[in-house]
Amino acid sequence: MIFIIASMAATGQEKNEKFILDFDRSRHGTGDMNGIFVNLQYSKGFARRFDWYGDIGFSIHDLVYLNDNPNNPAKNEIYEQRYVTAGLQLGGGIAFKPLIGKNEFSVQLGPLVRYQSSSLPVSAGILYPEFTKLPFMVEEVKHMNEPLRTFNVGARLRLAYYYTFSRNILIGANANFQTDTYGDVIHAYGLSVGKRF
């Protein structure tokens, strides 16, 4: 009994498990869709400089087109086209920590699965009253067999820095890049908060 309690206390002192919550500014695609990415990660050390991890993340990005065409016959009318893409994903992988201690730097790489819903069309445009003979502008949107919902696999590279304060609270920064089989590219950077235990 004494041996079990002593081994549990020793394991507890190492604090090789942690929960991390990321709040990131994010871009989807070539940088034209801005948004946010929130990620919750659990990691556990299995060697001195290596962790395995699992995470769940959510992203939402939007895009706004304005009718700034100089050939717009309805020059006194302002028109916007708004589109949203959102996704939920699960990931995991291995983290290598070249710097450990109160200051920790981590390089993470692993696969992911992502569910995504998007209202982004293949093409869109405005038809003006001069052409349609209607008393209002008409938005023409073409999806052309593009799926509005997709389920894909992909991979993500994440770099993270953490500083551990008293009570094993940590604060840090992260940057990540991911792509998937649908051809979506998402990169993000932001702040991380968490706890070791």
ABEGO torsion letter per residue (X at the ends): XAAAAAAAAAAAAAGABBBBBBBBBBBBEAGABBBBBBBBBBBBBABAABBBBBBBBBBBBBBBBBBABAABABAABBBBBBBBBBBBBBBBEBBBBABBEABBBBBBBBBBBBBBBBABBABBBBBBAAAAGBABBBBBBBAGGBBABBBBBBBBBBBBBBBBBBGGBBBBBBBBBBBBAAGBBBBBBEBBBBBBX
